[in-house]
């Protein structure tokens, strides 16, 4: 079973009269059989995502993070968010091409960059707006491993079409 925590109209936006969505007793979802949770971290305001991510990892969940709109992120900010996600305990960092505007060489460069700063598995959440989701996925899998890295971790996610 897969679920999203705190995602409704933008990550961690409280719902009027309810508060943050996906929040309950610390272990209620784990006790219900959920084993994987996905967090979407907005680049400008990732909090309280990392704290919730750490809590989920400490409870035993497999945790994944979507770094959204990577085509619009400054590379320094991408590195900061990847490191923040890994420090909080994520198992997989997905680079979300939320706008479906990346080209294969850009995907390869982003994957190589994130691999150079994290030991977490890396995935691509591709959108097919330019008809390049498959080519981008192949580019991500074939992206060079940075010098000194012994890991070639990879996970793949299929995104939405046009």
C-alpha positions in Angstrom: 0.0 0.0 0.0 1.3 3.5 -0.9 0.1 6.7 0.5 1.1 10.4 0.4 1.6 12.3 3.6 0.6 16.0 3.8 -0.1 16.6 0.2 -3.2 18.4 -0.9 -3.0 21.6 -3.0 0.7 21.8 -2.4 2.8 20.0 0.1 1.9 20.4 3.8 -0.8 23.0 3.1 -3.3 22.8 6.0 -6.9 22.1 5.0 -9.3 24.6 6.6 -11.0 23.0 9.6 -8.8 19.9 9.4 -5.1 20.9 9.5 -2.3 19.2 7.6 -3.6 16.2 5.7 -2.1 12.7 6.3 -1.3 13.4 10.0 -2.5 11.2 12.8 -1.1 9.1 15.6 2.6 8.4 14.9 2.0 4.8 13.9 -1.6 4.6 12.6 -0.7 4.1 9.0 2.1 1.6 9.8 -0.3 -0.4 11.9 -2.8 -0.4 9.0 -0.2 -2.0 6.8 1.3 0.9 4.9 5.0 0.4 4.3 6.0 3.2 1.9 5.3 6.9 2.0 6.1 9.6 -0.5 6.9 13.2 0.4 6.8 16.0 -2.1 9.2 18.8 -0.9 8.6 22.2 -2.4 12.0 23.9 -3.0 11.1 27.2 -1.3 9.5 25.9 1.9 10.4 22.3 2.5 9.5 22.4 6.2 7.9 20.5 8.0 8.7 17.8 5.4 12.1 16.8 6.7 10.8 16.3 10.3 7.9 14.3 9.1 10.2 12.3 6.8 12.5 11.5 9.8 9.6 10.4 11.9 8.3 8.1 9.1 11.8 6.6 8.6 12.2 6.1 12.4 8.9 4.2 12.4 10.2 1.8 9.8 8.5 3.1 6.6 10.3 3.0 3.3 10.5 6.7 2.4 10.7 8.5 -0.9 11.0 12.2 -1.6 9.9 14.0 -4.8 12.0 17.1 -5.4 9.5 19.0 -7.5 10.0 21.2 -10.5 13.7 20.3 -10.9 13.8 21.9 -14.3 13.4 25.3 -12.5 15.7 24.7 -9.6 19.0 26.3 -9.2 21.6 23.5 -9.0 22.8 24.6 -5.6 19.3 24.4 -4.2 18.8 21.0 -5.8 22.0 19.8 -4.0 20.8 21.3 -0.7 17.4 19.6 -0.9 18.9 16.3 -1.8 21.3 16.4 1.1 18.4 17.6 3.4 16.3 14.6 2.2 19.1 12.1 2.8 19.9 13.6 6.3 16.2 13.1 7.1 16.4 9.4 6.2 14.9 9.1 2.7 15.5 5.8 0.9 14.8 7.2 -2.6 15.1 10.8 -4.0 13.0 11.3 -7.1 13.8 14.2 -9.4 10.3 15.3 -10.5 10.2 16.9 -13.9 6.9 18.5 -12.9 6.8 20.7 -16.0 7.8 17.9 -18.4 10.4 20.2 -19.9 13.7 18.4 -19.4 15.8 17.1 -22.2 17.8 13.8 -21.9 21.2 15.6 -21.5 19.7 17.7 -18.7 18.3 14.7 -16.9 21.7 13.0 -17.1 23.4 16.0 -15.6 20.9 16.3 -12.8 21.1 12.6 -11.9 24.9 12.7 -11.9 24.9 15.9 -9.8 22.6 14.4 -7.1 24.5 11.1 -7.2 27.6 13.1 -6.3 26.2 14.3 -3.0 24.0 11.5 -1.8 24.0 7.8 -1.2 20.3 7.4 -1.5 18.7 5.7 -4.5 17.7 8.2 -7.2 14.7 8.1 -9.4 13.1 10.2 -12.1 9.4 11.2 -12.1 9.0 12.1 -15.7 6.2 13.8 -17.5 5.7 13.3 -21.2 4.9 16.9 -22.3 7.7 16.9 -24.9 7.3 13.2 -25.8 10.7 12.6 -24.0 9.7 10.7 -20.8 11.1 7.4 -22.1 14.3 9.0 -23.5 14.7 10.9 -20.2 14.3 7.7 -18.2 16.9 6.0 -20.3 19.2 9.0 -19.9 18.7 8.8 -16.1 19.6 5.1 -15.9 22.7 5.6 -18.1 23.9 8.8 -16.3 27.5 8.7 -15.4 28.5 7.7 -11.9 30.6 10.4 -10.4 34.3 9.6 -9.7 34.8 8.0 -6.4 31.2 6.8 -6.1 30.8 3.1 -5.7 27.0 3.2 -5.9 24.8 3.1 -9.0 21.5 3.2 -7.2 18.5 3.6 -9.3 14.7 3.5 -9.0 12.2 4.6 -11.7 8.8 6.2 -11.5 6.4 6.7 -14.4 4.9 10.2 -14.4 1.8 11.6 -16.2 1.4 12.1 -19.9 0.2 15.3 -21.6 
